[in-house]
Amino acid sequence: MTFDTLKLSKALQGAFTTEQAEALTDAFSSTAQNAREDLATKIDLSNVEIALRADLTKVEASLRGDLTKVEASLRGVEAALKGDILLIQTDLRKVETTLRGEIQNLKVETVKWIVTAIAFNLLGTAGLMIALVKFAK
């Protein structure tokens, strides 16, 4: 950005004294110079862009590494859970087998109890019938 100090000075001389016009021109020139120093050039912006891209590439690589570690950890957890599930399934099968055996034993015991009860009932009935026949004679 260029600043034409002579042109500004001549424009101001109509409204101000020469000394005032030069002082204002110097002040504007100094301000313009400071502004030029603070402005970013295309090269500055390009350098910043290059630095940002490099930083983004590093961050992306770091994130990919972290993601790989998390995935590996999750695979380990998954394998452990599968192992736990298999153990639980095995335990459940054992419990099921035990329960089936106990149910079968209870069935056998129930049948024995019923047969015994029927046998005693029949014997009692037979004894009662014999007693009635003897009493009736």
Rosetta constraint file for C-alpha pairs under 8 A:
AtomPair CA 1 CA 36 HARMONIC 6.96 0.50
AtomPair CA 3 CA 29 HARMONIC 6.90 0.50
AtomPair CA 3 CA 32 HARMONIC 7.18 0.50
AtomPair CA 4 CA 8 HARMONIC 6.49 0.50
AtomPair CA 5 CA 9 HARMONIC 6.03 0.50
AtomPair CA 5 CA 25 HARMONIC 5.99 0.50
AtomPair CA 5 CA 26 HARMONIC 7.69 0.50
AtomPair CA 5 CA 29 HARMONIC 6.69 0.50
AtomPair CA 6 CA 10 HARMONIC 6.20 0.50
AtomPair CA 7 CA 11 HARMONIC 6.24 0.50
AtomPair CA 8 CA 12 HARMONIC 6.16 0.50
AtomPair CA 8 CA 25 HARMONIC 6.35 0.50
AtomPair CA 9 CA 13 HARMONIC 6.18 0.50
AtomPair CA 9 CA 18 HARMONIC 7.98 0.50
AtomPair CA 9 CA 21 HARMONIC 5.36 0.50
AtomPair CA 9 CA 22 HARMONIC 5.86 0.50
AtomPair CA 9 CA 24 HARMONIC 7.87 0.50
AtomPair CA 9 CA 25 HARMONIC 5.72 0.50
AtomPair CA 10 CA 14 HARMONIC 7.30 0.50
AtomPair CA 10 CA 21 HARMONIC 7.72 0.50
AtomPair CA 11 CA 15 HARMONIC 7.95 0.50
AtomPair CA 12 CA 16 HARMONIC 5.82 0.50
AtomPair CA 12 CA 21 HARMONIC 5.16 0.50
AtomPair CA 13 CA 17 HARMONIC 5.75 0.50
AtomPair CA 13 CA 18 HARMONIC 5.60 0.50
AtomPair CA 13 CA 20 HARMONIC 7.95 0.50
AtomPair CA 13 CA 21 HARMONIC 5.49 0.50
AtomPair CA 16 CA 20 HARMONIC 5.74 0.50
AtomPair CA 16 CA 21 HARMONIC 5.69 0.50
AtomPair CA 17 CA 21 HARMONIC 6.03 0.50
AtomPair CA 18 CA 22 HARMONIC 6.08 0.50
AtomPair CA 19 CA 23 HARMONIC 6.08 0.50
AtomPair CA 20 CA 24 HARMONIC 6.12 0.50
AtomPair CA 21 CA 25 HARMONIC 6.01 0.50
AtomPair CA 22 CA 26 HARMONIC 6.00 0.50
AtomPair CA 23 CA 27 HARMONIC 6.16 0.50
AtomPair CA 24 CA 28 HARMONIC 6.11 0.50
AtomPair CA 25 CA 29 HARMONIC 5.90 0.50
AtomPair CA 26 CA 30 HARMONIC 5.97 0.50
AtomPair CA 27 CA 31 HARMONIC 6.13 0.50
AtomPair CA 28 CA 32 HARMONIC 5.98 0.50
AtomPair CA 29 CA 33 HARMONIC 6.04 0.50
AtomPair CA 30 CA 34 HARMONIC 6.19 0.50
AtomPair CA 31 CA 35 HARMONIC 6.13 0.50
AtomPair CA 32 CA 36 HARMONIC 6.12 0.50
AtomPair CA 33 CA 37 HARMONIC 6.34 0.50
AtomPair CA 34 CA 38 HARMONIC 6.42 0.50
AtomPair CA 35 CA 39 HARMONIC 6.23 0.50
AtomPair CA 40 CA 44 HARMONIC 5.64 0.50
AtomPair CA 40 CA 45 HARMONIC 6.56 0.50
AtomPair CA 41 CA 45 HARMONIC 6.27 0.50
AtomPair CA 42 CA 46 HARMONIC 5.96 0.50
AtomPair CA 43 CA 47 HARMONIC 6.08 0.50
AtomPair CA 44 CA 48 HARMONIC 6.25 0.50
AtomPair CA 45 CA 49 HARMONIC 6.07 0.50
AtomPair CA 46 CA 50 HARMONIC 6.17 0.50
AtomPair CA 47 CA 51 HARMONIC 6.19 0.50
AtomPair CA 48 CA 52 HARMONIC 6.05 0.50
AtomPair CA 49 CA 53 HARMONIC 6.07 0.50
AtomPair CA 50 CA 54 HARMONIC 6.22 0.50
AtomPair CA 51 CA 55 HARMONIC 6.21 0.50
AtomPair CA 52 CA 56 HARMONIC 6.03 0.50
AtomPair CA 53 CA 57 HARMONIC 6.10 0.50
AtomPair CA 54 CA 58 HARMONIC 6.34 0.50
AtomPair CA 55 CA 59 HARMONIC 6.19 0.50
AtomPair CA 56 CA 60 HARMONIC 5.96 0.50
AtomPair CA 57 CA 61 HARMONIC 6.13 0.50
AtomPair CA 58 CA 62 HARMONIC 6.12 0.50
AtomPair CA 59 CA 63 HARMONIC 6.06 0.50
AtomPair CA 60 CA 64 HARMONIC 6.08 0.50
AtomPair CA 61 CA 65 HARMONIC 6.21 0.50
AtomPair CA 62 CA 66 HARMONIC 6.20 0.50
AtomPair CA 63 CA 67 HARMONIC 5.99 0.50
AtomPair CA 64 CA 68 HARMONIC 6.12 0.50
AtomPair CA 65 CA 69 HARMONIC 6.31 0.50
AtomPair CA 66 CA 70 HARMONIC 6.21 0.50
AtomPair CA 67 CA 71 HARMONIC 6.07 0.50
AtomPair CA 68 CA 72 HARMONIC 6.18 0.50
AtomPair CA 69 CA 73 HARMONIC 6.14 0.50
AtomPair CA 70 CA 74 HARMONIC 6.09 0.50
AtomPair CA 71 CA 75 HARMONIC 6.17 0.50
AtomPair CA 72 CA 76 HARMONIC 6.35 0.50
AtomPair CA 73 CA 77 HARMONIC 6.29 0.50
AtomPair CA 74 CA 78 HARMONIC 5.98 0.50
AtomPair CA 75 CA 79 HARMONIC 6.15 0.50
AtomPair CA 76 CA 80 HARMONIC 6.21 0.50
AtomPair CA 77 CA 81 HARMONIC 6.10 0.50
AtomPair CA 78 CA 82 HARMONIC 6.14 0.50
AtomPair CA 79 CA 83 HARMONIC 6.25 0.50
AtomPair CA 80 CA 84 HARMONIC 6.22 0.50
AtomPair CA 81 CA 85 HARMONIC 6.06 0.50
AtomPair CA 82 CA 86 HARMONIC 6.23 0.50
AtomPair CA 83 CA 87 HARMONIC 6.32 0.50
AtomPair CA 84 CA 88 HARMONIC 6.18 0.50
AtomPair CA 85 CA 89 HARMONIC 6.08 0.50
AtomPair CA 86 CA 90 HARMONIC 6.14 0.50
AtomPair CA 87 CA 91 HARMONIC 6.15 0.50
AtomPair CA 88 CA 92 HARMONIC 6.05 0.50
AtomPair CA 89 CA 93 HARMONIC 6.21 0.50
AtomPair CA 90 CA 94 HARMONIC 6.35 0.50
AtomPair CA 91 CA 95 HARMONIC 6.21 0.50
AtomPair CA 92 CA 96 HARMONIC 5.99 0.50
AtomPair CA 93 CA 97 HARMONIC 6.09 0.50
AtomPair CA 94 CA 98 HARMONIC 6.14 0.50
AtomPair CA 95 CA 99 HARMONIC 6.05 0.50
AtomPair CA 96 CA 100 HARMONIC 6.05 0.50
AtomPair CA 97 CA 101 HARMONIC 6.22 0.50
AtomPair CA 98 CA 102 HARMONIC 6.21 0.50
AtomPair CA 99 CA 103 HARMONIC 6.00 0.50
AtomPair CA 100 CA 104 HARMONIC 6.13 0.50
AtomPair CA 101 CA 105 HARMONIC 6.19 0.50
AtomPair CA 102 CA 106 HARMONIC 6.13 0.50
AtomPair CA 103 CA 107 HARMONIC 6.20 0.50
AtomPair CA 104 CA 108 HARMONIC 6.32 0.50
AtomPair CA 105 CA 109 HARMONIC 6.13 0.50
AtomPair CA 106 CA 110 HARMONIC 5.93 0.50
AtomPair CA 107 CA 111 HARMONIC 6.14 0.50
AtomPair CA 108 CA 112 HARMONIC 6.18 0.50
AtomPair CA 109 CA 113 HARMONIC 6.10 0.50
AtomPair CA 110 CA 114 HARMONIC 6.14 0.50
AtomPair CA 111 CA 115 HARMONIC 6.03 0.50
AtomPair CA 112 CA 116 HARMONIC 5.99 0.50
AtomPair CA 113 CA 117 HARMONIC 6.03 0.50
AtomPair CA 114 CA 118 HARMONIC 6.07 0.50
AtomPair CA 115 CA 119 HARMONIC 6.02 0.50
AtomPair CA 116 CA 120 HARMONIC 6.13 0.50
AtomPair CA 117 CA 121 HARMONIC 6.02 0.50
AtomPair CA 118 CA 122 HARMONIC 6.02 0.50
AtomPair CA 119 CA 123 HARMONIC 6.06 0.50
AtomPair CA 120 CA 124 HARMONIC 5.92 0.50
AtomPair CA 121 CA 125 HARMONIC 6.02 0.50
AtomPair CA 122 CA 126 HARMONIC 5.92 0.50
AtomPair CA 123 CA 127 HARMONIC 5.95 0.50
AtomPair CA 124 CA 128 HARMONIC 6.06 0.50
AtomPair CA 125 CA 129 HARMONIC 6.13 0.50
AtomPair CA 126 CA 130 HARMONIC 6.17 0.50
AtomPair CA 127 CA 131 HARMONIC 6.11 0.50
AtomPair CA 128 CA 132 HARMONIC 6.11 0.50
AtomPair CA 129 CA 133 HARMONIC 6.11 0.50
AtomPair CA 130 CA 134 HARMONIC 6.17 0.50
AtomPair CA 131 CA 135 HARMONIC 5.98 0.50
AtomPair CA 132 CA 136 HARMONIC 5.91 0.50
AtomPair CA 133 CA 137 HARMONIC 6.49 0.50
